[in-house]
Amino acid sequence: MKVSDIKLNIEKILDDNKANNIISINLKNKSYIADYMVVASGTSSRHLQSLSEILVTELKKLGIRDGLIEGRDSNDWKLVDAHDVIIHIFHPEKREFYDLEKMWSEEIPKEKAMI
């Protein structure tokens, strides 16, 4: 499965499970850590945890068997590592504070990408 198809599946899974404000950021010319970053908001700490667990379960069905959840102890943020797609799920206030969309919106030449 192509990375762009995995990203589309992730967006659909998040949308189907009531994540809010789902944004995808193309990282191909910005970083070597992944091809895409998906950022979404949940409505509560329980919703954040549920979204991250659902993502890992559904990613396994797509063949991504070793997806990892970071931030299990956090009530405000979860990260799901799906290799070429990184998913951040935030409580709205934390999302506004970290503002990853703004941070990653700037075009960076590939030769200058640090990570």
Backbone as XML, in Angstrom:
<?xml version="1.0"?>
<chain id="A" units="angstrom">
  <residue number="1" name="MET">
    <atom name="N" x="0.844" y="-1.177" z="0.000"/>
    <atom name="CA" x="0.000" y="0.000" z="0.000"/>
    <atom name="C" x="0.887" y="1.237" z="0.000"/>
  </residue>
  <residue number="2" name="LYS">
    <atom name="N" x="0.531" y="2.210" z="-0.819"/>
    <atom name="CA" x="1.288" y="3.450" z="-0.905"/>
    <atom name="C" x="1.075" y="4.298" z="0.349"/>
  </residue>
  <residue number="3" name="VAL">
    <atom name="N" x="2.069" y="5.103" z="0.647"/>
    <atom name="CA" x="2.007" y="5.966" z="1.828"/>
    <atom name="C" x="0.817" y="6.916" z="1.738"/>
  </residue>
  <residue number="4" name="SER">
    <atom name="N" x="0.543" y="7.440" z="0.562"/>
    <atom name="CA" x="-0.598" y="8.354" z="0.423"/>
    <atom name="C" x="-1.918" y="7.638" z="0.725"/>
  </residue>
  <residue number="5" name="ASP">
    <atom name="N" x="-2.013" y="6.354" z="0.390"/>
    <atom name="CA" x="-3.219" y="5.577" z="0.718"/>
    <atom name="C" x="-3.330" y="5.335" z="2.221"/>
  </residue>
  <residue number="6" name="ILE">
    <atom name="N" x="-2.206" y="5.093" z="2.867"/>
    <atom name="CA" x="-2.202" y="4.918" z="4.325"/>
    <atom name="C" x="-2.666" y="6.208" z="4.992"/>
  </residue>
  <residue number="7" name="LYS">
    <atom name="N" x="-2.160" y="7.342" z="4.514"/>
    <atom name="CA" x="-2.567" y="8.646" z="5.062"/>
    <atom name="C" x="-4.070" y="8.858" z="4.905"/>
  </residue>
  <residue number="8" name="LEU">
    <atom name="N" x="-4.597" y="8.547" z="3.739"/>
    <atom name="CA" x="-6.041" y="8.696" z="3.508"/>
    <atom name="C" x="-6.848" y="7.793" z="4.437"/>
  </residue>
  <residue number="9" name="ASN">
    <atom name="N" x="-6.377" y="6.568" z="4.656"/>
    <atom name="CA" x="-7.044" y="5.655" z="5.584"/>
    <atom name="C" x="-7.018" y="6.212" z="7.002"/>
  </residue>
  <residue number="10" name="ILE">
    <atom name="N" x="-5.899" y="6.767" z="7.407"/>
    <atom name="CA" x="-5.773" y="7.354" z="8.744"/>
    <atom name="C" x="-6.750" y="8.507" z="8.906"/>
  </residue>
  <residue number="11" name="GLU">
    <atom name="N" x="-6.827" y="9.378" z="7.904"/>
    <atom name="CA" x="-7.763" y="10.499" z="7.963"/>
    <atom name="C" x="-9.200" y="9.994" z="8.094"/>
  </residue>
  <residue number="12" name="LYS">
    <atom name="N" x="-9.538" y="8.957" z="7.351"/>
    <atom name="CA" x="-10.895" y="8.402" z="7.409"/>
    <atom name="C" x="-11.185" y="7.782" z="8.771"/>
  </residue>
  <residue number="13" name="ILE">
    <atom name="N" x="-10.221" y="7.035" z="9.312"/>
    <atom name="CA" x="-10.400" y="6.423" z="10.636"/>
    <atom name="C" x="-10.639" y="7.509" z="11.682"/>
  </residue>
  <residue number="14" name="LEU">
    <atom name="N" x="-9.835" y="8.556" z="11.645"/>
    <atom name="CA" x="-10.005" y="9.657" z="12.594"/>
    <atom name="C" x="-11.368" y="10.322" z="12.423"/>
  </residue>
  <residue number="15" name="ASP">
    <atom name="N" x="-11.751" y="10.580" z="11.186"/>
    <atom name="CA" x="-13.041" y="11.214" z="10.923"/>
    <atom name="C" x="-14.199" y="10.329" z="11.367"/>
  </residue>
  <residue number="16" name="ASP">
    <atom name="N" x="-14.122" y="9.047" z="11.056"/>
    <atom name="CA" x="-15.187" y="8.106" z="11.444"/>
    <atom name="C" x="-15.357" y="8.021" z="12.957"/>
  </residue>
  <residue number="17" name="ASN">
    <atom name="N" x="-14.281" y="8.327" z="13.697"/>
    <atom name="CA" x="-14.311" y="8.229" z="15.153"/>
    <atom name="C" x="-14.364" y="9.593" z="15.832"/>
  </residue>
  <residue number="18" name="LYS">
    <atom name="N" x="-14.873" y="10.570" z="15.090"/>
    <atom name="CA" x="-15.214" y="11.893" z="15.628"/>
    <atom name="C" x="-14.035" y="12.754" z="16.057"/>
  </residue>
  <residue number="19" name="ALA">
    <atom name="N" x="-12.848" y="12.539" z="15.454"/>
    <atom name="CA" x="-11.747" y="13.468" z="15.682"/>
    <atom name="C" x="-12.110" y="14.791" z="15.018"/>
  </residue>
  <residue number="20" name="ASN">
    <atom name="N" x="-11.595" y="15.872" z="15.551"/>
    <atom name="CA" x="-11.900" y="17.207" z="15.032"/>
    <atom name="C" x="-10.693" y="17.808" z="14.334"/>
  </residue>
  <residue number="21" name="ASN">
    <atom name="N" x="-10.986" y="18.700" z="13.370"/>
    <atom name="CA" x="-9.964" y="19.523" z="12.730"/>
    <atom name="C" x="-8.762" y="18.692" z="12.266"/>
  </residue>
  <residue number="22" name="ILE">
    <atom name="N" x="-9.005" y="17.720" z="11.424"/>
    <atom name="CA" x="-7.961" y="16.821" z="10.927"/>
    <atom name="C" x="-7.194" y="17.527" z="9.806"/>
  </residue>
  <residue number="23" name="ILE">
    <atom name="N" x="-5.890" y="17.658" z="9.996"/>
    <atom name="CA" x="-5.022" y="18.342" z="9.044"/>
    <atom name="C" x="-3.870" y="17.402" z="8.687"/>
  </residue>
  <residue number="24" name="SER">
    <atom name="N" x="-3.541" y="17.322" z="7.397"/>
    <atom name="CA" x="-2.384" y="16.546" z="6.959"/>
    <atom name="C" x="-1.315" y="17.493" z="6.434"/>
  </residue>
  <residue number="25" name="ILE">
    <atom name="N" x="-0.086" y="17.205" z="6.795"/>
    <atom name="CA" x="1.048" y="18.032" z="6.388"/>
    <atom name="C" x="2.028" y="17.146" z="5.636"/>
  </residue>
  <residue number="26" name="ASN">
    <atom name="N" x="2.375" y="17.550" z="4.437"/>
    <atom name="CA" x="3.349" y="16.827" z="3.636"/>
    <atom name="C" x="4.748" y="17.179" z="4.156"/>
  </residue>
  <residue number="27" name="LEU">
    <atom name="N" x="5.480" y="16.185" z="4.604"/>
    <atom name="CA" x="6.827" y="16.404" z="5.161"/>
    <atom name="C" x="7.940" y="16.024" z="4.192"/>
  </residue>
  <residue number="28" name="LYS">
    <atom name="N" x="7.600" y="15.638" z="2.985"/>
    <atom name="CA" x="8.587" y="15.078" z="2.056"/>
    <atom name="C" x="9.782" y="15.984" z="1.812"/>
  </residue>
  <residue number="29" name="ASN">
    <atom name="N" x="9.606" y="17.286" z="1.750"/>
    <atom name="CA" x="10.730" y="18.196" z="1.541"/>
    <atom name="C" x="11.106" y="18.953" z="2.807"/>
  </residue>
  <residue number="30" name="LYS">
    <atom name="N" x="10.648" y="18.455" z="3.952"/>
    <atom name="CA" x="10.888" y="19.154" z="5.209"/>
    <atom name="C" x="11.653" y="18.328" z="6.224"/>
  </residue>
  <residue number="31" name="SER">
    <atom name="N" x="11.509" y="17.017" z="6.171"/>
    <atom name="CA" x="12.114" y="16.165" z="7.184"/>
    <atom name="C" x="12.253" y="14.748" z="6.657"/>
  </residue>
  <residue number="32" name="TYR">
    <atom name="N" x="13.157" y="14.020" z="7.248"/>
    <atom name="CA" x="13.345" y="12.617" z="6.888"/>
    <atom name="C" x="12.622" y="11.683" z="7.856"/>
  </residue>
  <residue number="33" name="ILE">
    <atom name="N" x="11.956" y="12.222" z="8.871"/>
    <atom name="CA" x="11.323" y="11.373" z="9.874"/>
    <atom name="C" x="10.090" y="10.654" z="9.366"/>
  </residue>
  <residue number="34" name="ALA">
    <atom name="N" x="9.392" y="11.274" z="8.393"/>
    <atom name="CA" x="8.179" y="10.674" z="7.842"/>
    <atom name="C" x="7.813" y="11.420" z="6.568"/>
  </residue>
  <residue number="35" name="ASP">
    <atom name="N" x="6.897" y="10.833" z="5.800"/>
    <atom name="CA" x="6.404" y="11.505" z="4.596"/>
    <atom name="C" x="5.243" y="12.441" z="4.903"/>
  </residue>
  <residue number="36" name="TYR">
    <atom name="N" x="4.435" y="12.078" z="5.915"/>
    <atom name="CA" x="3.272" y="12.882" z="6.285"/>
    <atom name="C" x="3.131" y="12.956" z="7.794"/>
  </residue>
  <residue number="37" name="MET">
    <atom name="N" x="2.556" y="14.070" z="8.224"/>
    <atom name="CA" x="2.133" y="14.228" z="9.608"/>
    <atom name="C" x="0.643" y="14.541" z="9.569"/>
  </residue>
  <residue number="38" name="VAL">
    <atom name="N" x="-0.120" y="13.840" z="10.382"/>
    <atom name="CA" x="-1.542" y="14.115" z="10.513"/>
    <atom name="C" x="-1.763" y="14.637" z="11.922"/>
  </residue>
  <residue number="39" name="VAL">
    <atom name="N" x="-2.460" y="15.759" z="12.020"/>
    <atom name="CA" x="-2.745" y="16.374" z="13.312"/>
    <atom name="C" x="-4.269" y="16.436" z="13.463"/>
  </residue>
  <residue number="40" name="ALA">
    <atom name="N" x="-4.749" y="16.021" z="14.626"/>
    <atom name="CA" x="-6.185" y="16.037" z="14.894"/>
    <atom name="C" x="-6.421" y="16.378" z="16.355"/>
  </residue>
  <residue number="41" name="SER">
    <atom name="N" x="-7.649" y="16.740" z="16.665"/>
    <atom name="CA" x="-8.027" y="17.043" z="18.049"/>
    <atom name="C" x="-9.082" y="16.055" z="18.522"/>
  </residue>
  <residue number="42" name="GLY">
    <atom name="N" x="-9.026" y="15.765" z="19.813"/>
    <atom name="CA" x="-10.051" y="14.967" z="20.471"/>
    <atom name="C" x="-10.775" y="15.842" z="21.473"/>
  </residue>
  <residue number="43" name="THR">
    <atom name="N" x="-11.854" y="15.338" z="22.026"/>
    <atom name="CA" x="-12.688" y="16.153" z="22.906"/>
    <atom name="C" x="-12.389" y="15.965" z="24.387"/>
  </residue>
  <residue number="44" name="SER">
    <atom name="N" x="-11.687" y="14.894" z="24.734"/>
    <atom name="CA" x="-11.367" y="14.612" z="26.141"/>
    <atom name="C" x="-10.170" y="13.675" z="26.184"/>
  </residue>
  <residue number="45" name="SER">
    <atom name="N" x="-9.609" y="13.484" z="27.372"/>
    <atom name="CA" x="-8.474" y="12.564" z="27.494"/>
    <atom name="C" x="-8.882" y="11.148" z="27.107"/>
  </residue>
  <residue number="46" name="ARG">
    <atom name="N" x="-10.085" y="10.765" z="27.456"/>
    <atom name="CA" x="-10.587" y="9.433" z="27.090"/>
    <atom name="C" x="-10.727" y="9.300" z="25.573"/>
  </residue>
  <residue number="47" name="HIS">
    <atom name="N" x="-11.194" y="10.363" z="24.914"/>
    <atom name="CA" x="-11.334" y="10.353" z="23.464"/>
    <atom name="C" x="-9.965" y="10.250" z="22.795"/>
  </residue>
  <residue number="48" name="LEU">
    <atom name="N" x="-8.970" y="10.979" z="23.317"/>
    <atom name="CA" x="-7.609" y="10.905" z="22.776"/>
    <atom name="C" x="-7.076" y="9.485" z="22.858"/>
  </residue>
  <residue number="49" name="GLN">
    <atom name="N" x="-7.242" y="8.854" z="24.012"/>
    <atom name="CA" x="-6.759" y="7.489" z="24.200"/>
    <atom name="C" x="-7.487" y="6.533" z="23.252"/>
  </residue>
  <residue number="50" name="SER">
    <atom name="N" x="-8.779" y="6.682" z="23.161"/>
    <atom name="CA" x="-9.574" y="5.819" z="22.290"/>
    <atom name="C" x="-9.155" y="5.972" z="20.827"/>
  </residue>
  <residue number="51" name="LEU">
    <atom name="N" x="-8.997" y="7.209" z="20.368"/>
    <atom name="CA" x="-8.570" y="7.439" z="18.984"/>
    <atom name="C" x="-7.232" y="6.783" z="18.700"/>
  </residue>
  <residue number="52" name="SER">
    <atom name="N" x="-6.281" y="6.913" z="19.622"/>
    <atom name="CA" x="-4.954" y="6.326" z="19.394"/>
    <atom name="C" x="-5.024" y="4.806" z="19.366"/>
  </residue>
  <residue number="53" name="GLU">
    <atom name="N" x="-5.794" y="4.208" z="20.238"/>
    <atom name="CA" x="-5.922" y="2.747" z="20.259"/>
    <atom name="C" x="-6.652" y="2.227" z="19.019"/>
  </residue>
  <residue number="54" name="ILE">
    <atom name="N" x="-7.699" y="2.935" z="18.595"/>
    <atom name="CA" x="-8.414" y="2.545" z="17.379"/>
    <atom name="C" x="-7.479" y="2.619" z="16.179"/>
  </residue>
  <residue number="55" name="LEU">
    <atom name="N" x="-6.677" y="3.673" z="16.102"/>
    <atom name="CA" x="-5.735" y="3.811" z="14.990"/>
    <atom name="C" x="-4.775" y="2.629" z="14.924"/>
  </residue>
  <residue number="56" name="VAL">
    <atom name="N" x="-4.186" y="2.268" z="16.042"/>
    <atom name="CA" x="-3.236" y="1.144" z="16.052"/>
    <atom name="C" x="-3.929" y="-0.145" z="15.610"/>
  </residue>
  <residue number="57" name="THR">
    <atom name="N" x="-5.134" y="-0.382" z="16.091"/>
    <atom name="CA" x="-5.891" y="-1.579" z="15.709"/>
    <atom name="C" x="-6.180" y="-1.589" z="14.211"/>
  </residue>
  <residue number="58" name="GLU">
    <atom name="N" x="-6.639" y="-0.459" z="13.687"/>
    <atom name="CA" x="-6.978" y="-0.383" z="12.261"/>
    <atom name="C" x="-5.732" y="-0.422" z="11.384"/>
  </residue>
  <residue number="59" name="LEU">
    <atom name="N" x="-4.631" y="0.151" z="11.853"/>
    <atom name="CA" x="-3.379" y="0.096" z="11.091"/>
    <atom name="C" x="-2.880" y="-1.337" z="10.964"/>
  </residue>
  <residue number="60" name="LYS">
    <atom name="N" x="-3.079" y="-2.139" z="11.991"/>
    <atom name="CA" x="-2.712" y="-3.556" z="11.915"/>
    <atom name="C" x="-3.463" y="-4.240" z="10.785"/>
  </residue>
  <residue number="61" name="LYS">
    <atom name="N" x="-4.721" y="-3.888" z="10.601"/>
    <atom name="CA" x="-5.526" y="-4.462" z="9.517"/>
    <atom name="C" x="-4.992" y="-4.051" z="8.147"/>
  </residue>
  <residue number="62" name="LEU">
    <atom name="N" x="-4.287" y="-2.898" z="8.096"/>
    <atom name="CA" x="-3.695" y="-2.421" z="6.850"/>
    <atom name="C" x="-2.278" y="-2.948" z="6.635"/>
  </residue>
  <residue number="63" name="GLY">
    <atom name="N" x="-1.798" y="-3.755" z="7.585"/>
    <atom name="CA" x="-0.470" y="-4.336" z="7.456"/>
    <atom name="C" x="0.620" y="-3.622" z="8.233"/>
  </residue>
  <residue number="64" name="ILE">
    <atom name="N" x="0.281" y="-2.584" z="8.968"/>
    <atom name="CA" x="1.259" y="-1.875" z="9.799"/>
    <atom name="C" x="1.118" y="-2.444" z="11.200"/>
  </residue>
  <residue number="65" name="ARG">
    <atom name="N" x="1.859" y="-3.492" z="11.464"/>
    <atom name="CA" x="1.679" y="-4.279" z="12.680"/>
    <atom name="C" x="2.394" y="-3.710" z="13.901"/>
  </residue>
  <residue number="66" name="ASP">
    <atom name="N" x="3.398" y="-2.883" z="13.678"/>
    <atom name="CA" x="4.169" y="-2.393" z="14.821"/>
    <atom name="C" x="3.993" y="-0.890" z="15.043"/>
  </residue>
  <residue number="67" name="GLY">
    <atom name="N" x="2.776" y="-0.392" z="14.807"/>
    <atom name="CA" x="2.477" y="1.005" z="15.116"/>
    <atom name="C" x="2.574" y="1.216" z="16.624"/>
  </residue>
  <residue number="68" name="LEU">
    <atom name="N" x="3.142" y="2.327" z="17.019"/>
    <atom name="CA" x="3.382" y="2.605" z="18.438"/>
    <atom name="C" x="2.609" y="3.825" z="18.899"/>
  </residue>
  <residue number="69" name="ILE">
    <atom name="N" x="2.186" y="3.801" z="20.155"/>
    <atom name="CA" x="1.543" y="4.962" z="20.776"/>
    <atom name="C" x="2.527" y="5.561" z="21.776"/>
  </residue>
  <residue number="70" name="GLU">
    <atom name="N" x="2.796" y="6.844" z="21.604"/>
    <atom name="CA" x="3.587" y="7.600" z="22.578"/>
    <atom name="C" x="2.624" y="8.498" z="23.348"/>
  </residue>
  <residue number="71" name="GLY">
    <atom name="N" x="2.958" y="8.802" z="24.590"/>
    <atom name="CA" x="2.130" y="9.691" z="25.391"/>
    <atom name="C" x="0.977" y="8.986" z="26.084"/>
  </residue>
  <residue number="72" name="ARG">
    <atom name="N" x="1.135" y="7.688" z="26.333"/>
    <atom name="CA" x="0.054" y="6.931" z="26.994"/>
    <atom name="C" x="-0.341" y="7.543" z="28.338"/>
  </residue>
  <residue number="73" name="ASP">
    <atom name="N" x="0.623" y="8.153" z="29.037"/>
    <atom name="CA" x="0.337" y="8.736" z="30.349"/>
    <atom name="C" x="-0.153" y="10.182" z="30.277"/>
  </residue>
  <residue number="74" name="SER">
    <atom name="N" x="-0.178" y="10.743" z="29.076"/>
    <atom name="CA" x="-0.599" y="12.132" z="28.920"/>
    <atom name="C" x="-2.107" y="12.226" z="28.715"/>
  </residue>
  <residue number="75" name="ASN">
    <atom name="N" x="-2.718" y="13.225" z="29.318"/>
    <atom name="CA" x="-4.140" y="13.483" z="29.123"/>
    <atom name="C" x="-4.396" y="14.450" z="27.975"/>
  </residue>
  <residue number="76" name="ASP">
    <atom name="N" x="-3.321" y="15.065" z="27.438"/>
    <atom name="CA" x="-3.464" y="16.145" z="26.468"/>
    <atom name="C" x="-2.957" y="15.829" z="25.066"/>
  </residue>
  <residue number="77" name="TRP">
    <atom name="N" x="-2.214" y="14.724" z="24.898"/>
    <atom name="CA" x="-1.543" y="14.490" z="23.629"/>
    <atom name="C" x="-1.208" y="13.015" z="23.471"/>
  </residue>
  <residue number="78" name="LYS">
    <atom name="N" x="-1.376" y="12.523" z="22.260"/>
    <atom name="CA" x="-0.958" y="11.163" z="21.890"/>
    <atom name="C" x="-0.264" y="11.260" z="20.546"/>
  </residue>
  <residue number="79" name="LEU">
    <atom name="N" x="0.704" y="10.400" z="20.332"/>
    <atom name="CA" x="1.364" y="10.287" z="19.047"/>
    <atom name="C" x="1.284" y="8.837" z="18.629"/>
  </residue>
  <residue number="80" name="VAL">
    <atom name="N" x="0.861" y="8.610" z="17.398"/>
    <atom name="CA" x="0.860" y="7.265" z="16.845"/>
    <atom name="C" x="1.871" y="7.259" z="15.717"/>
  </residue>
  <residue number="81" name="ASP">
    <atom name="N" x="2.861" y="6.374" z="15.818"/>
    <atom name="CA" x="3.908" y="6.252" z="14.817"/>
    <atom name="C" x="3.525" y="5.138" z="13.855"/>
  </residue>
  <residue number="82" name="ALA">
    <atom name="N" x="3.174" y="5.528" z="12.638"/>
    <atom name="CA" x="2.830" y="4.559" z="11.598"/>
    <atom name="C" x="3.918" y="4.571" z="10.525"/>
  </residue>
  <residue number="83" name="HIS">
    <atom name="N" x="5.160" y="4.688" z="10.959"/>
    <atom name="CA" x="6.358" y="4.695" z="10.120"/>
    <atom name="C" x="6.421" y="5.924" z="9.231"/>
  </residue>
  <residue number="84" name="ASP">
    <atom name="N" x="5.828" y="5.881" z="8.052"/>
    <atom name="CA" x="5.908" y="7.000" z="7.112"/>
    <atom name="C" x="4.842" y="8.057" z="7.354"/>
  </residue>
  <residue number="85" name="VAL">
    <atom name="N" x="3.962" y="7.809" z="8.317"/>
    <atom name="CA" x="2.947" y="8.784" z="8.712"/>
    <atom name="C" x="2.963" y="8.868" z="10.234"/>
  </residue>
  <residue number="86" name="ILE">
    <atom name="N" x="3.098" y="10.094" z="10.741"/>
    <atom name="CA" x="3.068" y="10.328" z="12.183"/>
    <atom name="C" x="1.760" y="11.040" z="12.497"/>
  </residue>
  <residue number="87" name="ILE">
    <atom name="N" x="1.053" y="10.552" z="13.498"/>
    <atom name="CA" x="-0.241" y="11.120" z="13.850"/>
    <atom name="C" x="-0.164" y="11.722" z="15.248"/>
  </residue>
  <residue number="88" name="HIS">
    <atom name="N" x="-0.470" y="13.011" z="15.345"/>
    <atom name="CA" x="-0.557" y="13.694" z="16.636"/>
    <atom name="C" x="-2.030" y="13.926" z="16.934"/>
  </residue>
  <residue number="89" name="ILE">
    <atom name="N" x="-2.467" y="13.523" z="18.120"/>
    <atom name="CA" x="-3.843" y="13.756" z="18.544"/>
    <atom name="C" x="-3.769" y="14.577" z="19.832"/>
  </residue>
  <residue number="90" name="PHE">
    <atom name="N" x="-4.332" y="15.766" z="19.790"/>
    <atom name="CA" x="-4.212" y="16.723" z="20.881"/>
    <atom name="C" x="-5.558" y="17.063" z="21.497"/>
  </residue>
  <residue number="91" name="HIS">
    <atom name="N" x="-5.507" y="17.471" z="22.749"/>
    <atom name="CA" x="-6.599" y="18.221" z="23.351"/>
    <atom name="C" x="-6.510" y="19.606" z="22.698"/>
  </residue>
  <residue number="92" name="PRO">
    <atom name="N" x="-7.621" y="20.264" z="22.359"/>
    <atom name="CA" x="-7.571" y="21.521" z="21.596"/>
    <atom name="C" x="-6.648" y="22.600" z="22.166"/>
  </residue>
  <residue number="93" name="GLU">
    <atom name="N" x="-6.613" y="22.771" z="23.482"/>
    <atom name="CA" x="-5.755" y="23.808" z="24.068"/>
    <atom name="C" x="-4.274" y="23.494" z="23.851"/>
  </residue>
  <residue number="94" name="LYS">
    <atom name="N" x="-3.894" y="22.245" z="23.995"/>
    <atom name="CA" x="-2.488" y="21.859" z="23.777"/>
    <atom name="C" x="-2.128" y="21.980" z="22.304"/>
  </residue>
  <residue number="95" name="ARG">
    <atom name="N" x="-3.061" y="21.646" z="21.444"/>
    <atom name="CA" x="-2.803" y="21.769" z="20.008"/>
    <atom name="C" x="-2.533" y="23.219" z="19.647"/>
  </residue>
  <residue number="96" name="GLU">
    <atom name="N" x="-3.330" y="24.121" z="20.195"/>
    <atom name="CA" x="-3.125" y="25.541" z="19.935"/>
    <atom name="C" x="-1.775" y="25.999" z="20.492"/>
  </residue>
  <residue number="97" name="PHE">
    <atom name="N" x="-1.403" y="25.510" z="21.662"/>
    <atom name="CA" x="-0.138" y="25.883" z="22.286"/>
    <atom name="C" x="1.056" y="25.447" z="21.439"/>
  </residue>
  <residue number="98" name="TYR">
    <atom name="N" x="1.076" y="24.194" z="20.989"/>
    <atom name="CA" x="2.210" y="23.673" z="20.223"/>
    <atom name="C" x="2.178" y="24.099" z="18.758"/>
  </residue>
  <residue number="99" name="ASP">
    <atom name="N" x="1.004" y="24.295" z="18.195"/>
    <atom name="CA" x="0.822" y="24.825" z="16.840"/>
    <atom name="C" x="1.746" y="24.160" z="15.804"/>
  </residue>
  <residue number="100" name="LEU">
    <atom name="N" x="1.673" y="22.845" z="15.751"/>
    <atom name="CA" x="2.512" y="22.094" z="14.807"/>
    <atom name="C" x="2.243" y="22.475" z="13.351"/>
  </residue>
  <residue number="101" name="GLU">
    <atom name="N" x="1.010" y="22.824" z="13.050"/>
    <atom name="CA" x="0.693" y="23.205" z="11.673"/>
    <atom name="C" x="1.527" y="24.402" z="11.230"/>
  </residue>
  <residue number="102" name="LYS">
    <atom name="N" x="1.655" y="25.388" z="12.088"/>
    <atom name="CA" x="2.458" y="26.566" z="11.748"/>
    <atom name="C" x="3.936" y="26.197" z="11.665"/>
  </residue>
  <residue number="103" name="MET">
    <atom name="N" x="4.388" y="25.406" z="12.620"/>
    <atom name="CA" x="5.797" y="25.020" z="12.659"/>
    <atom name="C" x="6.221" y="24.298" z="11.381"/>
  </residue>
  <residue number="104" name="TRP">
    <atom name="N" x="5.356" y="23.432" z="10.874"/>
    <atom name="CA" x="5.706" y="22.616" z="9.719"/>
    <atom name="C" x="5.194" y="23.173" z="8.403"/>
  </residue>
  <residue number="105" name="SER">
    <atom name="N" x="4.584" y="24.370" z="8.399"/>
    <atom name="CA" x="4.029" y="24.916" z="7.163"/>
    <atom name="C" x="5.097" y="25.547" z="6.273"/>
  </residue>
  <residue number="106" name="GLU">
    <atom name="N" x="6.202" y="25.947" z="6.869"/>
    <atom name="CA" x="7.259" y="26.595" z="6.115"/>
    <atom name="C" x="7.984" y="25.583" z="5.229"/>
  </residue>
  <residue number="107" name="GLU">
    <atom name="N" x="8.214" y="25.972" z="3.976"/>
    <atom name="CA" x="8.971" y="25.112" z="3.063"/>
    <atom name="C" x="10.455" y="25.175" z="3.417"/>
  </residue>
  <residue number="108" name="ILE">
    <atom name="N" x="11.073" y="24.014" z="3.565"/>
    <atom name="CA" x="12.484" y="23.920" z="3.896"/>
    <atom name="C" x="13.150" y="23.086" z="2.797"/>
  </residue>
  <residue number="109" name="PRO">
    <atom name="N" x="14.210" y="23.619" z="2.182"/>
    <atom name="CA" x="14.897" y="22.813" z="1.167"/>
    <atom name="C" x="15.401" y="21.500" z="1.771"/>
  </residue>
  <residue number="110" name="LYS">
    <atom name="N" x="15.302" y="20.417" z="1.017"/>
    <atom name="CA" x="15.659" y="19.093" z="1.530"/>
    <atom name="C" x="17.086" y="19.054" z="2.051"/>
  </residue>
  <residue number="111" name="GLU">
    <atom name="N" x="17.978" y="19.785" z="1.415"/>
    <atom name="CA" x="19.371" y="19.770" z="1.881"/>
    <atom name="C" x="19.540" y="20.382" z="3.269"/>
  </residue>
  <residue number="112" name="LYS">
    <atom name="N" x="18.590" y="21.206" z="3.673"/>
    <atom name="CA" x="18.669" y="21.851" z="4.981"/>
    <atom name="C" x="17.837" y="21.147" z="6.043"/>
  </residue>
  <residue number="113" name="ALA">
    <atom name="N" x="17.117" y="20.116" z="5.657"/>
    <atom name="CA" x="16.302" y="19.381" z="6.642"/>
    <atom name="C" x="17.219" y="18.748" z="7.663"/>
  </residue>
  <residue number="114" name="MET">
    <atom name="N" x="16.936" y="18.970" z="8.933"/>
    <atom name="CA" x="17.810" y="18.496" z="10.005"/>
    <atom name="C" x="17.461" y="17.109" z="10.473"/>
  </residue>
  <residue number="115" name="ILE">
    <atom name="N" x="16.171" y="16.764" z="10.465"/>
    <atom name="CA" x="15.748" y="15.491" z="11.033"/>
    <atom name="C" x="15.239" y="14.610" z="9.930"/>
  </residue>
</chain>
